[in-house]
């Protein structure tokens, strides 16, 4: 059985954590599609052309150190704005989405471009200050030296770039369920997402 859950949203809104929890709850496979772009950006920083990097991407590239760094995030946003890069990664994501047993994909254009026919679409968001604080705490915990203001400025810059790009801009699908995590703890956010998926599964029986 193919059953796709598409979860989109800006950085640090909680979509990655929610996606992993939803996948674990239902026994679905999970793909953080942002890693595809971070890995492509990492290879670009190593000297490859962006499109060449996307076309040559391997599973091993997704396991590289440093993919969660701010540098990799900026590079990911840059390569994601290139239509040829997105095209090169499209087939991989769509094949994963329809794998037997169900799949959860999180990113920025899953419900609008990659899987417009997904059975469930969620758009996870939160206020800018809350998202910046979450990302700041993550970076400090991992030993990265930065300031809250730097993180906030970086998030806003990435949001502008992702939302304004001509190819697959960041935006909720028209039929997506909006999930604002500004005032939600992770357990409540996951419960809300699980409820949406469960309702859709029951409708399909």
C-alpha positions as CSV (number, residue, x, y, z in Angstrom):
1,X,0.0,0.0,0.0
2,X,1.3,3.4,-0.9
3,X,0.4,6.2,1.5
4,X,2.2,9.5,1.4
5,X,2.4,12.1,4.2
6,X,3.9,15.4,2.9
7,X,5.1,17.8,5.6
8,X,6.3,21.2,4.6
9,X,7.3,24.4,6.5
10,X,10.2,26.8,7.1
11,X,13.3,26.0,9.1
12,X,13.0,25.3,12.8
13,X,9.2,25.1,12.8
14,X,9.4,21.5,14.0
15,X,8.6,19.7,10.8
16,X,11.6,17.3,11.0
17,X,10.8,16.2,14.6
18,X,7.1,15.8,13.8
19,X,7.9,13.9,10.6
20,X,10.1,11.4,12.4
21,X,7.6,10.9,15.1
22,X,4.7,10.4,12.7
23,X,6.7,7.9,10.6
24,X,7.6,6.0,13.8
25,X,4.0,6.0,15.0
26,X,2.6,4.5,11.8
27,X,5.6,2.4,10.8
28,X,6.2,4.5,7.7
29,X,9.6,5.2,6.1
30,X,10.9,8.8,6.5
31,X,12.9,11.0,4.3
32,X,14.2,14.4,5.3
33,X,14.4,15.9,1.8
34,X,16.3,18.9,3.1
35,X,19.2,16.6,3.5
36,X,19.3,16.0,-0.2
37,X,19.8,19.7,-0.7
38,X,22.2,20.1,2.1
39,X,24.3,17.2,0.7
40,X,24.2,18.8,-2.7
41,X,25.2,22.1,-1.2
42,X,28.0,20.5,0.6
43,X,29.3,18.9,-2.6
44,X,29.1,22.3,-4.2
45,X,31.1,23.8,-1.4
46,X,33.7,21.1,-2.2
47,X,34.0,22.4,-5.7
48,X,31.4,20.7,-7.9
49,X,28.9,22.6,-10.0
50,X,25.5,22.5,-8.3
51,X,23.7,20.5,-11.0
52,X,26.6,18.0,-11.3
53,X,26.5,17.6,-7.5
54,X,22.8,16.8,-7.5
55,X,23.1,14.3,-10.4
56,X,26.0,12.5,-8.7
57,X,24.4,12.4,-5.2
58,X,24.7,9.0,-3.4
59,X,23.2,7.6,-0.2
60,X,26.6,8.0,1.4
61,X,26.5,11.8,0.8
62,X,23.4,11.9,3.2
63,X,25.6,10.5,6.0
64,X,28.3,13.1,5.8
65,X,29.3,15.2,8.8
66,X,28.4,18.9,8.8
67,X,25.2,18.7,6.9
68,X,23.3,20.3,9.9
69,X,25.7,23.3,10.0
70,X,24.6,26.9,9.1
71,X,27.1,26.8,6.2
72,X,25.4,23.7,4.7
73,X,21.9,25.3,5.3
74,X,22.9,28.4,3.3
75,X,24.4,26.3,0.5
76,X,21.2,24.1,0.5
77,X,19.0,27.2,0.1
78,X,21.2,28.4,-2.8
79,X,21.2,25.2,-4.8
80,X,17.5,24.6,-4.1
81,X,16.7,27.8,-6.1
82,X,18.2,26.2,-9.2
83,X,15.5,24.5,-11.3
84,X,17.9,21.9,-12.8
85,X,18.9,20.8,-9.3
86,X,15.3,20.3,-8.2
87,X,14.6,18.3,-11.3
88,X,17.7,16.1,-10.7
89,X,16.4,15.2,-7.3
90,X,12.7,14.9,-8.2
91,X,12.5,11.2,-9.3
92,X,14.3,10.0,-6.1
93,X,11.8,11.8,-3.9
94,X,8.7,10.6,-5.8
95,X,9.9,7.0,-5.9
96,X,10.5,7.1,-2.1
97,X,7.0,8.7,-1.5
98,X,5.2,5.8,-3.2
99,X,7.2,3.0,-1.6
100,X,5.2,0.1,-0.2
101,X,4.2,0.5,3.4
102,X,3.8,4.3,3.5
103,X,6.2,7.2,3.6
104,X,6.6,10.6,5.3
105,X,8.6,13.2,3.5
106,X,9.4,16.6,4.9
107,X,10.7,19.6,3.1
108,X,9.5,22.8,1.5
109,X,7.7,21.8,-1.6
110,X,6.5,18.2,-0.9
111,X,2.8,18.9,-0.9
112,X,3.0,21.5,-3.8
113,X,5.5,20.0,-6.2
114,X,7.0,16.6,-5.2
115,X,3.8,14.9,-4.1
116,X,0.8,17.0,-5.0
117,X,-1.4,13.8,-4.7
118,X,-0.2,13.0,-1.2
119,X,-2.9,11.5,1.0
120,X,-2.0,13.9,3.8
121,X,-0.4,17.3,3.6
122,X,0.7,19.3,6.6
123,X,2.3,22.8,6.7
124,X,4.2,23.3,9.9
125,X,5.0,26.9,11.0
126,X,5.9,29.0,14.0
127,X,6.7,32.6,14.7
128,X,10.1,34.0,13.7
129,X,11.4,34.6,17.3
130,X,10.4,31.1,18.4
131,X,12.0,29.4,15.4
132,X,15.2,31.4,15.9
133,X,15.3,30.5,19.5
134,X,15.0,26.8,18.7
135,X,17.7,26.9,16.1
136,X,19.9,29.1,18.4
137,X,19.6,26.5,21.2
138,X,20.4,23.7,18.8
139,X,23.5,25.4,17.5
140,X,24.8,26.3,21.0
141,X,24.2,22.8,22.2
142,X,26.3,21.5,19.3
143,X,29.2,23.8,20.1
144,X,28.6,26.4,17.4
145,X,29.5,30.0,18.3
146,X,26.7,32.4,17.2
147,X,24.2,34.9,18.6
148,X,20.4,34.9,18.6
149,X,20.4,38.0,16.3
150,X,22.6,36.2,13.8
151,X,20.4,33.2,13.8
152,X,17.2,35.2,13.4
153,X,18.7,37.2,10.5
154,X,19.8,34.0,8.8
155,X,16.4,32.4,9.2
156,X,14.6,35.5,7.8
157,X,17.1,35.6,4.9
158,X,16.5,32.0,4.1
159,X,12.7,32.4,4.3
160,X,12.9,35.3,1.9
161,X,15.0,33.3,-0.5
162,X,12.9,30.1,-0.3
163,X,9.6,32.0,-0.6
164,X,10.7,34.2,-3.5
165,X,12.4,31.6,-5.8
166,X,10.7,31.1,-9.1
167,X,11.0,27.3,-8.9
168,X,8.9,25.5,-6.2
169,X,8.7,28.4,-3.7
170,X,8.0,27.7,0.0
171,X,4.2,27.9,0.5
172,X,1.5,25.7,1.9
173,X,-0.5,23.6,-0.6
174,X,-4.1,24.7,-0.9
175,X,-5.4,21.6,0.8
176,X,-2.7,21.4,3.5
177,X,-3.5,21.3,7.2
178,X,-1.8,24.2,8.9
179,X,-0.1,23.4,12.2
180,X,1.3,26.3,14.1
181,X,3.8,25.1,16.7
182,X,4.5,28.6,18.2
183,X,2.7,27.7,21.5
184,X,2.8,23.9,21.2
185,X,5.2,21.6,23.0
186,X,6.6,18.7,20.8
187,X,4.2,16.1,22.3
188,X,1.1,18.2,21.5
189,X,2.4,19.1,18.0
190,X,3.1,15.4,17.2
191,X,-0.4,14.4,18.6
192,X,-2.1,16.9,16.3
193,X,-0.2,15.6,13.3
194,X,-0.9,12.0,14.2
195,X,-4.6,12.8,14.5
196,X,-4.8,14.2,11.0
197,X,-3.0,11.2,9.5
198,X,-5.1,8.7,11.5
199,X,-8.4,10.4,10.3
200,X,-7.2,10.1,6.7
201,X,-6.2,6.5,7.1
202,X,-9.6,5.6,8.6
203,X,-11.4,7.4,5.7
204,X,-9.5,5.2,3.3
205,X,-10.6,1.9,4.9
